[in-house]
Amino acid sequence: MLAKKIGLVVIGAVLAMFMIGQVAASTAWAQSWDDPADDAASESQPPTLPDVSGSYSGTIADHRFGNGTISATISQGGTSGGVLSGSWNTDVGGGVSGNLKGKVKANSSVTLRLKIRGACHLVAHGTFENGNEIVGVYHASGCGGGDHGHFDMTD
């Protein structure tokens, strides 16, 4: 009878240790498991757009009219935060000014449409650099000529 009781105690102890081992293994597995819902939540975050709003001034080099200065006041907004609007002016070509529209992307690329008059406008492609500078190139569109150049503006 004593041997039976000792046997039951040993079996009980073995089963208890087995169950404790199973619970510990389940806990470790649960802690190391990557929840796909966590990945989906982090991937659904929109990319951070740089803030390019500000008052810029700098240099412009136009292939037809030579070197001069350019300035622009840029506001940023829209539902995605990447829509740009504002105004610009330059002393190149006797002085030109107008409104601007454009967009900025998370990779810091900036696209601008600088209105001159009628269908005439400049299409500019650049990058937002150093947290306060837009550097790029442009070409004229709808102006009856193949004007182009480059610019560098700092806020």
Backbone as a ProteinNet text record, in pm:
[ID]
protein_1_A
[PRIMARY]
MLAKKIGLVVIGAVLAMFMIGQVAASTAWAQSWDDPADDAASESQPPTLPDVSGSYSGTIADHRFGNGTISATISQGGTSGGVLSGSWNTDVGGGVSGNLKGKVKANSSVTLRLKIRGACHLVAHGTFENGNEIVGVYHASGCGGGDHGHFDMTD
[TERTIARY]
81.5	0	86.7	195.6	286.3	351.1	382.6	443.1	345.4	214.9	112.8	104.8	108	99.7	222.9	339.1	462.6	456.7	406.1	391.3	297.7	186.2	91.2	153.4	230.1	295.7	397.5	475.1	575.6	506.7	401.1	327.3	267.2	212.8	156.1	262.2	379.9	489.3	536.9	548.4	591.3	489	361.3	256.7	258	279.1	283.9	400.7	517.6	634.6	611.4	546.6	515.3	423.4	322.1	226.6	294.2	379.9	452.1	540.2	605.5	688.5	606.6	487.2	400.1	355.3	319.9	276.8	392.2	513	629.7	662.1	653.3	682	578.1	451.3	345.9	366	407.3	431	546.3	655.5	770.5	732.2	654.9	612.7	524.7	432.1	342.3	419.3	524.4	601.4	683.9	727.9	812.2	731.7	604.7	521.5	498.3	520.6	494.1	349.9	277.4	137.7	129.3	77.3	65.6	-16.7	-106.9	-186.2	-96.9	9.1	103	176.4	219.6	288.6	196.9	72	-22.5	-48.3	-55.4	-79.6	37.3	160.8	276.1	291.9	252.6	262.9	155.4	44.6	-63.6	-39.6	66.8	98.5	145.7	89.9	134.9	279.2	353.7	492.1	495.9	599.5	614.5	663.8	592.1	630.4	714	815.7	892.3	806.9	830.2	759.8	840.7	792.6	863.8	802.7	703.9	642.3	745.1	736.8	828.8	846.7	934.3	968.9	1111.1	1123.9	1251.8	1307.8	1439.1	1506.6	1637.5	1683.6	1806.9	1842.9	1916.6	1966.6	1896.5	1895.1	1839.8	1934.7	1953.9	2036.6	1951.3	1912.1	1825.6	1910.8	1890.4	1976.7	1957.3	1842.4	1818.2	1842.5	1801.8	1803.5	1915.6	1995.6	2109.6	2077.8	2165.9	2156.2	2074.9	2014.5	1937.3	1896.6	1795.7	1744.5	1601.4	1563.7	1427.8	1382.4	1254.9	1197.7	1060.8	1019.9	890.3	839.7	709.3	642.3	556.5	584.6	519.4	440.2	313.8	227.9	206.9	189.2	173.2	47	-30.2	-153	-215.1	-346.7	-419.6	-447.9	-530.7	-568	-449.3	-355.6	-238.6	-122.2	-132.3	-24.4	83.8	69.8	174.2	144.2	32.6	-5.9	58.4	121.9	189.9	117.6	119.6	63.9	140.1	125.3	192.6	217.6	323.1	358	509.7	553	695.8	725.9	852.9	896.3	1046.4	1087.2	1228.3	1258.5	1385	1425.9	1481.2	1485	1533.8	1432.3	1480.6	1392.3	1308.9	1360.3	1285.9	1191.1	1193.2	1106.8	979.9	957.4	839.8	789.7	658	600.6	469.3	423.2	296.3	268.9	166	128.4	200.2	208.7	267.4	177.8	184.7	116.3	214.3	197.5	286.6	259.4	359	347.7	486.1	488.6	610.2	579.9	680.3	665	755.2	730.8	806.8	955.9	992.6	1133.7	1199.3	1128.2	1174.3	1177.8	1115.8	1107.1	996.7	1025.2	932.6	903.7	776.9	734.9	653.8	690.1	620.5	577.6	464.1	417.2	411.4	503.5	513.3	442.6	327.2	244.2	308.2	309.4	359.7	243.2	185.7	66.5	2.9	-128.5	-199.6	-161.3	-122.1	-80.2	68.6	138.7	282.8	314.2	397	437.9	571.4	634.2	756.4	722.5	777.7	762.7	896.6	895.3	1018	1016.5	1130.7	1150.8	1273.9	1258	1371.1	1363.3	1452.9	1455.9	1464.3	1402.9	1409.5	1528.8	1627.4	1752.3	1782.3	1855	1906.2	1798.1	1673.4	1565.5	1522	1586	1547.7	1584.4	1609.4	1657.2	1586.2	1547.1	1491.5	1585	1636.5	1730.1	1669	1673.5	1615.5	1639.7	1571.1	1576.5	1435	1424.9	1292.9	1300.1	1181.4	1168	1035.6	1034.4	913.7	817.6	688.6	585.2	475.2	431.9	323.9	364.9	495.6	544.3	598.5	597.5	646.7	798.1	867.5	1013.6	1062.6	1186.2	1244	1328.4	1278.8	1355	1371.3	1486.7	1512.3	1626.9	1643	1750.2	1747.7	1817.4	1820.3	1814.1	1778.1	1759.3	1803.4	1829	1866.5	1809.8	1708.3	1642.1	1651.7	1675.2	1685.5	1580.6	1522.2	1422.1	1493.3
-118.4	0	126	125.7	239.7	260.1	153	161	223.7	191.8	250.9	400.3	444.9	587.2	660.2	600.2	662.4	669.9	565.6	563.6	673.9	692	797.6	936.1	953.8	1082.8	1110.5	1010.1	1026.1	1057	985	1010	1150.2	1188	1323	1429.8	1408	1505.6	1515.2	1400.3	1398.5	1471.6	1443.1	1512.1	1662.3	1700.7	1843.2	1911	1844.9	1903.2	1910.6	1807.4	1807.7	1925.3	1948.6	2057.3	2193.4	2207	2333	2359	2254.6	2267.2	2308.8	2254.4	2288.9	2434.9	2481	2619.5	2714.7	2683.4	2768.4	2773.4	2658.5	2654.9	2735	2725.6	2801.4	2950.2	2990.5	3132.2	3183.4	3107.7	3149.2	3157.2	3060.8	3062	3183.5	3213.1	3326.8	3457.6	3467.9	3591.2	3612.2	3503.8	3518.3	3524.2	3500.9	3498.5	3640.2	3664.1	3793.6	3797.4	3891.3	3907.4	3982.6	3919.8	3989.4	4117.4	4124	4246.7	4362.5	4335.7	4441.1	4493.5	4402.7	4443.8	4525.6	4480.9	4552.9	4692.4	4706.1	4838.4	4931.4	4879.1	4966.2	4999.5	4908.1	4934.1	5030	5041.4	5127.1	5274	5303.5	5442.2	5513.3	5630.8	5703.1	5749.6	5757.6	5804.1	5949.3	5983.5	6119.1	6209.6	6317.1	6413.5	6524.8	6570.2	6684	6810.5	6901.8	7030	7131	7162.1	7255.4	7394.8	7418.9	7551.1	7653.9	7774.5	7879.6	7986.1	8080.8	8189.2	8165.6	8134.1	8097	8208.7	8213.3	8302.4	8235.2	8268.6	8207.4	8250.3	8163	8194.6	8111.2	8168.3	8099.5	8123.5	8020.8	8031.9	7986.8	8082.4	8055.7	8051.9	7953.2	7938.7	8051.1	8117.9	8227.9	8365.5	8382.7	8515.9	8537.5	8434.7	8451.3	8425.3	8476.3	8452.4	8560.9	8523.4	8619.5	8560.9	8621.7	8575.1	8524.9	8437.9	8384.5	8378.9	8402.6	8387.1	8322.3	8255.4	8188.1	8178.7	8194.3	8170.6	8047.1	7943.6	7814.3	7777	7738.6	7682.9	7536	7456.3	7311.8	7267.3	7180	7130.3	7021	7024	6918.9	6802.9	6711.1	6597.6	6507.6	6496.1	6411.6	6490.7	6623.9	6707.7	6736.5	6683.4	6700.8	6803.4	6875.2	6973.2	7108	7166.4	7294.2	7403.3	7524.6	7640.5	7763	7871.6	7994.8	8086.6	8166.4	8262.1	8261.5	8316.4	8320	8442.7	8482	8589	8577.3	8635.9	8637.8	8768.7	8808.8	8928.5	8893.3	8765	8718.6	8752.8	8789.1	8818.3	8942.8	9039.3	9162.3	9153.2	9042.7	9024.9	8949.6	8840.1	8756.5	8711.2	8703.7	8653.9	8583.1	8507.7	8437.3	8346.8	8265.9	8169.1	8037.3	7956.3	7823.4	7719.1	7599.8	7482.2	7366.8	7269.2	7154.6	7051.4	6962.1	6859.4	6816.7	6764.6	6709.6	6564.7	6479.2	6337.9	6302.6	6186.5	6142.1	6128.5	6103.2	6091.1	6227.4	6335.6	6475	6529.8	6459.6	6516.9	6622.3	6731	6843.3	6868.4	6880.9	6916.9	7045.3	7146	7275	7315.4	7382.5	7445.6	7595	7671.4	7815.5	7888.6	7942.1	8010.3	8143.3	8172.1	8300.8	8382.3	8338.1	8403.7	8309.2	8315.5	8226.9	8082	8014.3	7874.7	7862.4	7974.2	7973.6	7951.1	7851.2	7822.2	7747.5	7742.2	7665.3	7538.3	7426.6	7300.2	7272.1	7269.6	7251.6	7117.4	7051	6925.2	6942.7	6916.4	6933.8	6844	6869.6	6796.4	6894.6	6855.1	6931.6	6878	6964.2	6921.7	7002.4	6943.4	7010.6	7072.1	7036	7087.1	7229.2	7294.5	7433.3	7476.8	7383.7	7419.9	7336.7	7403.1	7332.9	7359.7	7252.8	7259.8	7183.1	7240.9	7168.3	7230.5	7174.8	7220	7251.9	7328	7362.3	7372.8	7366	7394.3	7467.6	7549.4	7626	7536.2	7560	7486.1	7583.1	7573.6	7659	7802.7	7828.9	7965.7	7993.7	7894.8	7914.4	7911.4	7857	7847.5	7735.5	7697.4	7586.3	7632.4	7725.4	7778.8	7673.9	7677.2	7587.8	7644.8	7584.9	7629.7	7553.8	7608.7	7545.1	7653.8	7610.5	7704	7640.3	7726.2	7683.1	7787.8	7748.6	7842.2	7790.9	7881.8	7848.5	7926	7857.8	7919.3	7992.4
0	0	0	76.7	80	-57	-124.3	-257.1	-356	-342.2	-429.5	-408.8	-282.3	-251.8	-304.4	-287.6	-338.2	-490.7	-552.5	-698.7	-747.2	-677	-714	-694.9	-587.9	-563.2	-674.1	-712.1	-818.3	-950	-983	-1108.6	-1105.6	-990.9	-977.2	-995.7	-937.7	-949.5	-1094.9	-1161.2	-1302	-1388.7	-1367.4	-1444.4	-1417.1	-1293.6	-1258.5	-1328.1	-1326.6	-1394.6	-1545.5	-1601.3	-1744.2	-1778.5	-1698.5	-1723.6	-1708	-1607.4	-1589.5	-1711.3	-1761.2	-1881.8	-2002.8	-2016.3	-2128.5	-2120.7	-2001.6	-1983.8	-2014.4	-1966.3	-1991.4	-2139.6	-2206.7	-2350.7	-2427.5	-2387.1	-2455.1	-2437.4	-2315.7	-2288.7	-2373.6	-2380.7	-2461.7	-2607.8	-2657.3	-2797.2	-2824.6	-2732.5	-2751.5	-2751	-2669.1	-2662.6	-2788.6	-2852.1	-2970.8	-3100	-3093.5	-3212.6	-3263.1	-3390.4	-3451.4	-3497.1	-3444.9	-3481.8	-3613.3	-3721.1	-3849.9	-3839.8	-3744.2	-3727.4	-3686.2	-3605.7	-3568.4	-3690.9	-3779.2	-3901.7	-3991.5	-4003.2	-4088.4	-4033.8	-3902	-3842.8	-3869.5	-3859.6	-3882.6	-4030.2	-4119	-4262.3	-4311.3	-4238.7	-4284.9	-4250.7	-4174.9	-4142.5	-4269	-4298.9	-4418	-4399.9	-4510.2	-4498.4	-4451.9	-4379.6	-4329.5	-4441.9	-4464.6	-4567.6	-4505.4	-4577.3	-4525.4	-4529.8	-4437.3	-4434.2	-4514.5	-4634.6	-4721.7	-4720.8	-4635.4	-4631.3	-4583.7	-4639.4	-4598.4	-4704.7	-4676.1	-4768.9	-4817.8	-4942.8	-5002.2	-5088	-5097.5	-5192.4	-5232.1	-5352.1	-5398.6	-5538.8	-5604.9	-5738.8	-5844.1	-5963.9	-6079.5	-6196.7	-6277.1	-6397.6	-6514.9	-6598.6	-6712.6	-6838.9	-6923.4	-7040.5	-7142.1	-7142.7	-7237.6	-7176.2	-7051	-6990.4	-6889.5	-6862.7	-6773.8	-6626.9	-6543.2	-6399	-6329.7	-6218.8	-6141.2	-6008.6	-5949.1	-5821.2	-5837.1	-5747.5	-5745.5	-5600.4	-5578.1	-5444.4	-5456.7	-5350.9	-5350.3	-5207.1	-5193.8	-5067.2	-5086.4	-5008	-5027.5	-4902.8	-4925.5	-4820.1	-4851.9	-4747.6	-4765	-4695.8	-4760.5	-4699.7	-4782.5	-4791.8	-4862.4	-4769	-4813	-4728.7	-4699.2	-4791.6	-4767	-4709.8	-4710.4	-4659.6	-4760.3	-4880.5	-4980.3	-5088.3	-5075.9	-5177.8	-5146	-5247.1	-5230.3	-5309.3	-5255.8	-5325.3	-5279	-5353.9	-5313.7	-5431	-5418.1	-5523	-5541.4	-5654.5	-5684.4	-5769.1	-5772.5	-5863.1	-5886.6	-5998.4	-6035.4	-6106.9	-6103.6	-6177.8	-6316	-6348.8	-6479	-6587.3	-6706.1	-6818.9	-6798.1	-6727.7	-6704.4	-6586.1	-6516.6	-6399.5	-6433.5	-6369.3	-6391.1	-6254.4	-6240.2	-6115.6	-6144.6	-6047.7	-6063.7	-5945.3	-5960.2	-5857.4	-5883.2	-5780.1	-5796.2	-5733.2	-5789.5	-5735.9	-5747.5	-5662.5	-5672	-5566.4	-5549.4	-5446.8	-5401.4	-5278.6	-5220.4	-5182.3	-5199.8	-5166.2	-5048.6	-4990.5	-4873.6	-4902.4	-5028.3	-5064	-5086.9	-5050.1	-5059.6	-5201.4	-5296.7	-5430.9	-5433.5	-5503.1	-5512.9	-5661.1	-5695.3	-5830.2	-5819.5	-5901.3	-5897.6	-6037.2	-6044.9	-6167.6	-6138.3	-6199.2	-6175.8	-6289.6	-6259.8	-6360.1	-6399.6	-6531	-6580.4	-6635.1	-6745.6	-6803.2	-6903.5	-6913.6	-7005.3	-6980.3	-7089.4	-7077.6	-7046.4	-7041.9	-7018	-6870	-6843.5	-6706.8	-6708.2	-6593.7	-6576.8	-6499.4	-6544.7	-6474.7	-6406.5	-6273	-6196.7	-6123	-6126.3	-6053.2	-5966.7	-5838.2	-5748.2	-5628.1	-5533.9	-5408.3	-5292.5	-5183.3	-5059.1	-4982	-4956.1	-4894.5	-4768.8	-4677.9	-4557.9	-4469.4	-4489.1	-4406.2	-4437.6	-4537.9	-4569.2	-4711.2	-4801.6	-4935	-5041.8	-5150.6	-5266.2	-5383.5	-5441.4	-5553.1	-5669.1	-5789.5	-5901.2	-6036.5	-6133.1	-6272.6	-6317.6	-6426.7	-6480.3	-6631.4	-6691.1	-6834.2	-6856.5	-6958.7	-6991.5	-7068.2	-7047.5	-7117.8	-7157.9	-7283.6	-7332.9	-7356.8	-7363.5	-7378.8	-7519.2	-7604.5	-7740.8	-7752.4	-7658.6	-7664.9	-7577.7	-7596.5	-7521.3	-7404.6	-7326.5	-7214.8	-7105	-7037.6	-6925	-6839.1	-6722.4	-6632.8	-6502.5	-6403.4	-6272.1	-6163.6	-6042.7	-5931	-5800.2	-5702.9	-5568	-5471	-5393.2	-5300.3	-5157.1	-5064.2	-4922.8	-4844.3	-4744.9	-4658	-4546.3
[MASK]
+++++++++++++++++++++++++++++++++++++++++++++++++++++++++++++++++++++++++++++++++++++++++++++++++++++++++++++++++++++++++++++++++++++++++++++++++++++++++++

